[in-house]
Amino acid sequence: PGAQDLVDVPPPPVPMMVPPPMVPPAAPPFDELIQQSQWNLQQQEQHLHTLRQDQVTAAVALAMEQQIQKLLVDTQLDITEFDSLLQPIIDTCTKDAISAGKNWMFNNAKTAQHCELMTSHLRNRITADTAHFELRLHLIYLTNDVLHHW
């Protein structure tokens, strides 16, 4: 037979490929969901605690600053003069420097408000985050001397 005698034979039928059935993803075990939920709750509580602590710290710092400002107005005490006497104590901590600071405090402690202002100022200097060990130690030496001679 010749090329003209060829009969078109259709290709064999291709079976229709059916995709496998969609299996929903397996849900995590119930216990695992509970653990994740508890961990999430713990993280939220920790974050809220930190936020509350930051707010309390800021509120206390603001109240302390407002109290010092009120005492400065009420007493008319020159705190920069006090700071100028504190600096030699912080720097060198000599007996003369401590004596000068103590004498200034006794001479200017005319009322309870004056004493409150001085002690609040010392407390703030000693407890400041930027206060180094020697500053704290030397101002505590001054405080000790004042209390010893009171």
Protein Blocks (a to p, Z undefined) as FASTA:
>chain_A
ZZklpccdddddddddddddddddddddfklmmmmmmmmmmmmmmmmmmmmmmmmmmmmm
mmmmmmmmmmmmmnopafklmmmmmmmmmmnopaklmmmmmmmmmmmmmbfklmmmmmmm
mmmmmmpmklcfklmmmmmmmmmmmmmmZZ
